[in-house]
């Protein structure tokens, strides 16, 4: 994964940013989440300067999904899985993990890049609320995604470990705050 991440970072910092590709993925993510919520697409526009999707319905998850749901990473996992299923026994773990690293780095870097510009999705939901949903959404993607990629680690054990360690941090913060009280 580090190889793919490093490769993407070289592209990100050394070449023009592929904004058209990012915007298509951003708008496509709105579409996918609308479909999962029972919505319909009325229009779809995407270009390097921006995009817009008109949907029959929207909600917080549809509006903010492009900022926490790495669509190209998910599409790569589905494509790779389908290829392995169709051509049984063909397994290229280096390629699989490298592209995971590159596509997830693509998602993170370009999402951070685009968040520097006023985003109607963020303004519509409120900046603080959006920041919390985006942060938690990305953490959830990692909590589900990484154990799925690592052998010997289940999603349940990853959640259990996250809850246990979060509890430790909260307890330590509580003890610290109590130590400050006279």
JOHU-V840985 format. One record per residue. N is the residue number from 1. RES is the residue in one small letter. PSI is psi in whole degrees, 0 to 359 (999 if undefined). NEAR is the number of other C-alpha atoms within 8 Angstrom. D_CENTER is the distance of its C-alpha to the mean C-alpha in whole Angstrom. Layout:
N	RES	PSI	NEAR	D_CENTER
N	RES	PSI	NEAR	D_CENTER
This chain:
1	x	324	10	15
2	x	326	7	17
3	x	313	9	19
4	x	319	14	16
5	x	313	14	14
6	x	318	9	18
7	x	314	9	19
8	x	318	12	16
9	x	324	9	17
10	x	316	9	20
11	x	313	10	19
12	x	314	11	17
13	x	342	6	20
14	x	343	6	23
15	x	167	7	23
16	x	142	6	22
17	x	134	6	18
18	x	70	7	17
19	x	326	9	17
20	x	314	11	18
21	x	319	8	15
22	x	313	10	12
23	x	319	13	14
24	x	313	11	15
25	x	320	11	11
26	x	308	11	11
27	x	323	15	14
28	x	325	9	13
29	x	319	13	10
30	x	316	13	13
31	x	311	13	15
32	x	315	8	13
33	x	329	11	13
34	x	315	15	16
35	x	317	9	18
36	x	338	7	17
37	x	6	6	18
38	x	13	6	21
39	x	169	11	21
40	x	153	10	23
41	x	126	11	22
42	x	324	8	25
43	x	156	8	24
44	x	123	10	21
45	x	137	8	21
46	x	137	11	19
47	x	176	10	21
48	x	339	9	20
49	x	352	6	21
50	x	178	8	19
51	x	173	11	19
52	x	138	9	19
53	x	132	12	19
54	x	123	8	22
55	x	159	12	21
56	x	341	8	24
57	x	159	7	22
58	x	160	9	19
59	x	182	6	18
60	x	315	7	15
61	x	320	7	12
62	x	317	12	13
63	x	321	12	14
64	x	352	13	10
65	x	320	12	8
66	x	341	13	7
67	x	346	9	6
68	x	349	11	4
69	x	108	10	3
70	x	86	11	4
71	x	318	11	7
72	x	328	10	9
73	x	315	11	8
74	x	316	8	9
75	x	321	8	12
76	x	315	10	13
77	x	317	10	13
78	x	316	8	15
79	x	315	8	17
80	x	315	9	18
81	x	318	8	19
82	x	320	8	21
83	x	317	8	23
84	x	324	11	24
85	x	317	7	25
86	x	322	6	27
87	x	71	7	28
88	x	136	6	29
89	x	343	5	29
90	x	119	6	27
91	x	122	5	25
92	x	79	6	23
93	x	326	6	21
94	x	314	6	21
95	x	312	7	20
96	x	307	10	17
97	x	327	10	16
98	x	315	13	17
99	x	325	12	15
100	x	311	13	12
101	x	315	13	12
102	x	315	15	13
103	x	324	14	10
104	x	322	12	7
105	x	321	11	10
106	x	311	10	10
107	x	310	11	6
108	x	311	8	7
109	x	316	9	11
110	x	331	9	11
111	x	313	9	9
112	x	319	8	11
113	x	315	8	14
114	x	333	8	14
115	x	348	8	14
116	x	342	6	17
117	x	146	6	19
118	x	123	7	19
119	x	120	8	17
120	x	326	6	19
121	x	318	8	16
122	x	315	12	16
123	x	318	9	19
124	x	326	6	20
125	x	349	10	18
126	x	135	8	19
127	x	313	8	18
128	x	312	6	18
129	x	315	8	17
130	x	318	11	14
131	x	319	8	13
132	x	313	8	14
133	x	317	9	12
134	x	315	12	9
135	x	309	9	10
136	x	323	8	10
137	x	317	10	7
138	x	321	10	5
139	x	317	8	9
140	x	318	8	9
141	x	316	10	6
142	x	321	8	8
143	x	329	11	11
144	x	318	10	11
145	x	313	8	10
146	x	315	8	12
147	x	330	12	15
148	x	331	10	15
149	x	336	6	15
150	x	131	7	18
151	x	141	6	21
152	x	0	4	23
153	x	126	9	20
154	x	159	8	20
155	x	320	10	17
156	x	318	6	20
157	x	327	8	21
158	x	316	12	18
159	x	316	9	18
160	x	314	8	21
161	x	319	8	21
162	x	316	8	18
163	x	315	8	21
164	x	315	8	24
165	x	327	8	22
166	x	319	8	21
167	x	319	8	25
168	x	317	8	26
169	x	316	8	25
170	x	317	8	26
171	x	318	8	29
172	x	319	8	29
173	x	320	8	29
174	x	315	8	31
175	x	320	8	34
176	x	315	8	33
177	x	320	8	34
178	x	326	7	37
179	x	337	7	38
180	x	339	6	38
181	x	141	5	40
182	x	999	3	44
